[in-house]
Amino acid sequence: MVTAGVIAIVILLHYGTKINPVVLFWVAFIFTRPFGATFGDLLTKPTANGGLDLGTIPATLVSIVLLGILILYSHKKKLV
């Protein structure tokens, strides 16, 4: 939740202020690293530990599909 909150703040700052976009990029980049690790843990941890127990290959496939969907969405949004 904290990581998502920080990223939301960065998005608001990007669109609502004139803060240097390079600075905002690096802040977002630094905070997405723990988000990615947490998401990986969610997918691979056993269900007894709060995860989905998918294993590494299915977790990788889920990540690839989600990234593909986000890339396609972003690409189509720019075309409009």
C-alpha positions in Angstrom: 0.0 0.0 0.0 2.8 2.4 0.8 4.5 1.7 -2.5 1.3 2.2 -4.5 0.7 5.4 -2.5 4.1 6.8 -3.4 3.6 6.0 -7.0 0.1 7.6 -7.0 1.7 10.7 -5.5 4.4 10.7 -8.2 1.6 10.5 -10.9 -0.2 13.4 -9.2 3.0 15.5 -9.1 3.7 14.7 -12.7 0.4 16.0 -13.9 -0.2 18.7 -11.3 3.1 20.4 -10.9 6.1 21.4 -13.0 8.6 19.3 -11.0 11.4 18.0 -13.3 10.1 14.8 -15.0 13.5 13.2 -14.7 13.4 13.5 -10.9 9.9 12.1 -10.8 11.0 9.2 -13.0 13.8 8.3 -10.6 11.5 8.5 -7.6 9.0 6.2 -9.3 11.8 3.8 -10.5 13.2 3.5 -7.0 9.8 2.7 -5.6 8.7 0.2 -8.3 11.6 -2.1 -7.3 10.0 -3.1 -4.0 6.6 -3.3 -5.7 7.9 -5.8 -8.2 9.5 -7.9 -5.5 6.3 -7.9 -3.4 4.2 -8.9 -6.5 6.7 -11.7 -7.2 6.4 -12.9 -3.6 2.6 -12.8 -3.8 2.6 -15.0 -6.8 5.2 -17.5 -5.6 4.8 -17.8 -1.8 2.8 -20.8 -0.4 -0.8 -20.0 0.4 -0.1 -20.7 4.1 2.2 -17.6 3.9 -0.3 -15.4 2.1 0.8 -16.1 -1.5 -0.8 -17.8 -4.5 1.7 -20.7 -4.7 1.9 -20.5 -8.5 5.6 -21.4 -8.7 8.2 -19.6 -10.7 7.2 -20.5 -14.3 3.4 -19.8 -13.9 4.3 -16.6 -12.0 6.6 -15.5 -14.9 3.8 -16.2 -17.4 1.3 -14.2 -15.3 3.8 -11.3 -15.2 4.4 -11.5 -19.0 0.7 -11.5 -19.7 0.0 -8.5 -17.4 2.9 -6.6 -18.9 1.7 -7.3 -22.4 -1.8 -6.1 -21.5 -0.4 -2.9 -20.0 1.8 -2.3 -23.1 -1.0 -2.9 -25.5 -3.3 -0.6 -23.5 -0.7 2.1 -23.3 0.0 1.8 -27.1 -3.7 2.0 -28.0 -4.3 4.9 -25.7 -1.5 6.9 -27.5 -3.1 6.2 -30.9 -6.4 7.8 -29.8 
